[in-house]
Each structure stands twice: as structure tokens, then as C-alpha cells.
Amino acid sequence: MPEMLSYAFMRHAFVAAAVVAVVGGAVGYFLVLRGQTFAGHALAHVGFTGATGAVLAGIAPIWGLVFATVASGVGMGFMGEDLAQRDVAVGLILAFALGLGLLFLHFFTTSATQATTLLFGNVLAVSMHTVWVLTALSTASLLALAIVSRPLLFASLHPELAEAKGVSLVGYSVVFLAIVALATAECVQIVGVLLVFALMVGPAAAAQRLTRSVATGVLLSAVLALVEAWAGIVLAYYSNWPSSFWITALSVSIYVLVSLRRPAGGPLAASAS
Amino acid sequence: MNAVELREVSLVMGGRAVLSDISLDIRTGELLGVLGPNGSGKTTLMRAILGLVPVQRGTITVLGQRATRGNPAVGYMPQMRQMPHGIRLSGQDFVASAVNGYRLGLPVVNRDTRAQVARALERVGAQELAARPLSEMSGGERQRLLLAQALLGNPRLLLLDEPLISLDPSRQQEIVTLAKSLCTDLGITVLFSAHDVNVLLGAIDRVMYLGNGQAAIGTVDDVITAPVLSRLYGSEIQVVRVQGRIFVMSGNCCAEADEHLHDSHSPSINEPRKTHSHHA
């Protein structure tokens, strides 16, 4: 174990994964609760366009990612409930976003590595600079989530009542999707555009099946994401297989195990929560 | 003082006039049944009392103040909707999220919140739901949770929007009895909208019937009559009373049969017409 920590890239990977996983797990909890998991997936795709566009413009891809995801997150928030019903439109926009990203890559003719990294992530290639950027972004999104979490929960569970009590449903939808967008941009650094679901939705969905209170649910979601990300890195180190593969494999396995453990509508397990 | 006063109120929803020039008073401390065909404006009127739907003309006064969003003295139980699939939150956390839910910050469930939730659950006889996950509750149990949540903050006016929808008859009676006891024991004014006046008979003090942009308010005997309902439906209506139950019929068909098709518990329109009652 200490041997792998003697490499700087491994230390960066562990720190970056920890910082991102905690945010992904916490934000993901609310994403699953609100039934908006598809939004996270969609934002990641749009982020691909942003990242490749930034590369083309000579800017660091992460800033293109952040800009594109946050802008579309805010847009989606304003469109509100309507968007959920427009799956064809959203699907087409996603396809176009990936296509556009491919075009940008085509113009920027260095290598396919850049594309692969964006699509599937490579936590072992994270630089110290990126670690700092990720830490700053994580702090910002966690802080924002902490500030709005109470009315957000109210608006998610009791929308009509929240509205009657003066909570702006659209306002919180916009703010929340902006936070999701930031979290997505961070997760892309670890698992890539296509596998964001694994880090943001897998642990959160598993945690919601295991807990009955919000506080323990959010906490467990973050812990699961962290464990999956770190274990993925360790397994990648020893197997020499891609870390993103291991992280997705763990995310899916844990979700499946949890689902099997307590089938829907099954007997009450004696859990104190 | 009346709990709610409507003065020459007109409400518009999606470009359609829902209520036109309505003036009426809802008395403090009464249990008022709110009836009328679908689209007659029961939900819209409640949302207007909550300040969520602007009045096009006229004024709505709620507990002595102009209707405004966020009035803490008004409790609201919205129509039950599809809950996100498989939410396993406990009944306590579900209700607790409504305690001061509009404030910024972390949704910490502290001792004070827990006490408030416990009181509300106790009032609706749902203490045992506190620890159970939402995903394992029946429709009636969820309705109780929503009712408990409407009672948070000790409201003086309670708006219950179709609390009986998709409940079986015995559960319906339980909810009606519960509403009645909240009204008599705590002195809360309750508006209770429903499809079937029969389940409310004996519990409600008065009834408000909406239809055709108009409203009639008064005792059941005064309002649910052929002339009044004919005016509200805009067609000839017959009212038949059999063994204490009330049947509302239009021509040779049940007036409301088609309106209940969306309810899971509604009788099919193809059933023998003579058995149709004024209910779902």
C-alpha cells in the first residue's frame, strides 16, 4: 500500500477522487430524490462539447466543461418540468452535443487520447493543478448545496406546499441544476463524460435504498462514492486496467447487491435510522 | 369574522374563466364540503385562497387579511400525486422536511422539529408511521402523512384538496371523521373538496357547490337541489334522495359519471345506470 503512495500521480488520484466523490455522492442524493438523474447524464454530454470547444480555443478543457454544464444546467432549470416530458428533444440535443464535440476534436488534430480521456476519464492523469481546481469547485458546490438543501428538500418532497409557503420552485430548480452541473464537470475529470452516472447516481441510489433519513442517506451516498472511487484506483493500480472501469463496476455491483438485499415491497428489515 | 370572504371574485386559469363574480363567506370554525364537477374550479379556488393564483377581479380575504402566498395560518393538503418511485424516507423525515422548509440552511431534524412532527402525527393518529418508509405505505397512510404535514404550524384554516381520492370507502370515512375532529376539537376552519357528498353528509356543516363559473353555498338541503344544480351544471338536473343518500342525475344518466373515469375506484360508465349515485 505505501508503495503506491510513493508515486505523485497516485497521491493526486486519491485526493482528486476523494474531493469529487464526496460532492458527487451528496449532490447525487438529491438528484435521485428529485427523479432528475437523466439531467446529470445530459449535462455531462453537453460538457463534452464545452471541453472540446475549450481545447480548440486554447483554454483548459475543465473551464469549457464548467461553462457549458452550468449554462445548460441553468437553462434546464428554467425549462422546468416540461423538459422531463421532452425526451426526444433532449436525446437529440445530447447526440448533437457529442457530435459537435467530435467535430471540435477533428479540428484539433493532436491525438485520440484527449477524446478518450474526456469520454472515459483518467483519474491517474490528474495534475496537482487540477487537484487544486477540483478542490475549489468542490468546496463551492458543497457550500451552495448546504445553503439551499433545506428548501430544496421541501420543494422536492412537497412541491405544491412549498410553493404555497413562498418557495420558488423554478428558482430552486435552477440553483440545484447549476450545482449538479458543477458536480458533473468535476466527475468528468474522474470517470469521464459517459460514466458520470456511475459516480453520481450509483452510490446515491444505493444509499437511498439503505437509509430512511436524509442526513444518513446523504452521508452514506458520499461515503459509498468515496469507497468506490478509491477502491477503483487501487484495483486499477494492481490490475493495470482502467480506473474508470473499476469504478463503474463497483458502482453497479454495490447497487445490484443492495437491490437484491431488500427487494422492493419486501419484508421490513430491522434497521435503526 | 369570517374565515374566508370572497367579494366579486373572478378567477381565470389558462385563459378560461373558472369563477365569475363570486361573493360568499366561509364561516370561522365550519367544516365546508367543496363539491362540483371536474374543472369547476375547486383546486383553483383553493390555490387562490393560498395566493398562488392571482384573482382577475375582486378580493379574497383570508383570516382578515388579503390572500397572500406564505400565510402561516393556512394549512394545505394538495391533491395526492404520484410520488417519485421507491422513496424510502421515513414518515418522520418526510413530514419534517415541511417544518420551516422555506428557510435556507441544512435540513437538520432537531429535537424541536421532531416534537412538532410527533404532535402533528399524533393528531391524525399516525404515530406508527414515523419510523416506516414511505415506499411501504398504503394510499390511506400517505394521506394521513399529508394531513399531518398540513397541520404543522397550527393553522387556523385548513384546505384539503380531494383527500379521499383513490381511497376505499372505510378509509374515506376515517379521513372525514378525522377532518371533523380537527374542526370541532381544535376549532380549525376546514375546506374539504370531494366528488361524493354522501361520504361527507353528517360531518360537514355546509356545502359549497361550484359549476359553470358560479358557486352556491349553504346547507346540503338548500344547495343540493334540482334548481340550484341545474343552474350550476347548465343543464337539467334531478336530485333523488334514497335512504339518506343523495343521487344527482342529469336527464336519464348520472350527471357525474363521466367525471369519475379518471378515478381508479370509479364505477364504469357501462354499469347499469340506475345504480349510479352522486359519487365516484
Contacts between the chains, C-beta under 8 A, distances in Angstrom:
chain1	res1	chain2	res2	distance
A	33	B	84	6.9
A	33	B	87	7.0
A	34	B	84	7.2
A	35	B	84	4.5
A	35	B	85	7.5
A	146	B	105	7.6
A	146	B	106	5.8
A	147	B	104	5.5
A	147	B	105	6.9
A	148	B	104	6.5
A	149	B	105	7.5
A	149	B	106	5.6
A	149	B	107	5.6
A	150	B	100	7.6
A	150	B	101	6.3
A	150	B	103	5.9
A	150	B	104	6.4
A	150	B	105	5.1
A	150	B	106	6.2
A	150	B	107	4.3
A	151	B	101	6.1
A	151	B	102	5.7
A	151	B	103	7.0
A	151	B	104	6.5
A	153	B	97	4.8
A	153	B	101	7.0
A	153	B	107	4.8
A	154	B	97	5.4
A	154	B	98	6.2
A	154	B	101	2.7
A	154	B	102	6.6
A	154	B	107	7.8
A	155	B	101	7.8
A	157	B	89	7.7
A	157	B	94	6.2
A	157	B	97	4.9
A	157	B	98	7.6
A	158	B	78	7.8
A	158	B	97	6.8
A	158	B	98	5.4
A	158	B	101	7.1
A	158	B	149	6.8
A	160	B	76	7.2
A	160	B	78	3.6
A	160	B	79	8.0
A	161	B	76	5.7
A	161	B	78	6.3
A	161	B	98	6.1
A	161	B	101	8.0
A	161	B	149	7.0
A	161	B	150	7.7
A	162	B	98	8.0
A	162	B	101	6.1
A	162	B	102	7.1
A	163	B	52	6.1
A	163	B	69	7.9
A	164	B	47	7.9
A	164	B	50	4.5
A	164	B	51	7.6
A	164	B	52	6.0
A	164	B	69	6.7
A	164	B	70	7.3
A	164	B	74	7.6
A	164	B	76	5.0
A	165	B	69	7.8
A	165	B	70	5.3
A	165	B	72	8.0
A	165	B	101	6.8
A	165	B	102	5.0
A	166	B	69	5.0
A	166	B	70	3.3
A	166	B	102	5.7
A	167	B	101	7.0
A	167	B	102	5.0
A	208	B	86	7.7
A	208	B	87	7.4
A	208	B	88	6.0
A	209	B	86	7.6
A	209	B	88	6.2
A	211	B	88	7.1
A	212	B	88	5.8
A	212	B	89	6.0
A	212	B	90	4.0
A	212	B	93	6.8
A	212	B	131	7.6
A	212	B	133	5.3
A	213	B	89	7.1
A	213	B	90	6.2
A	213	B	92	7.9
A	213	B	93	4.9
A	213	B	109	7.2
A	214	B	89	6.8
A	214	B	93	5.6
A	214	B	97	7.3
A	214	B	107	5.9
A	214	B	109	7.8
A	215	B	107	7.8
A	215	B	108	7.5
A	215	B	109	7.2
A	217	B	89	7.8
A	264	B	86	6.3
A	264	B	135	7.3
A	265	B	135	7.8
A	265	B	136	7.1
A	268	B	132	7.7
A	268	B	136	7.0
A	273	B	90	6.7
